[in-house]
Amino acid sequence: RAWHLANAVCALEATMFDKHAREMFDQQLESAKGWSPLCKGQAETDMAYAQGMVAYALIRGDIGHEEAARMNNTVKSVRLNRTAKEIREQRMAAA
């Protein structure tokens, strides 16, 4: 009986990117998008947290390499958009 209970607990832990985890991932990226371009540290912290979630899920086997690559590409896209916004604002300020 204890063996079945342990397996049930492991099965529950194996679904990392359930609805709640996906919402957390999306919230981290939304938070990173919301920071001012001058607040690089806070935005990078949010993006690093999201990438850490992806790495953890990949190592545990909860997601595959393709899904991890897609999720990491989403984080990279947010990072590139922030960089473009920062450059644009610097150019506007210099003009």
C-alpha positions, 0 to 999 in steps of 0.5 A: 500500500505504501508503494502505491502511495509513493507512486501516486505522489511521484506521478503528481510531481511529474507534471511540472508544466501543468496549468499553474506552472505555465501561468507562472512561466507566462507571468515571469515573461510578462513581468520582464516585458513590463520593466523599463529598459533601464531596469535590466537587472529586474527583467533579467531576473524574471527571464532567468527564472522562466528559463530555470523552470524550463531547464528543471522540467527538461531535466526531470523529463516533464517536457521534451527538447522541442518544447524546451526549445520553443519555450526558450525561444519565447524567452529569447524573443522577449530579451531581443524585444527589450534590447530593441526597445532600449536601443530605440529609446536611446536613439530617440533621446540622442536625437 
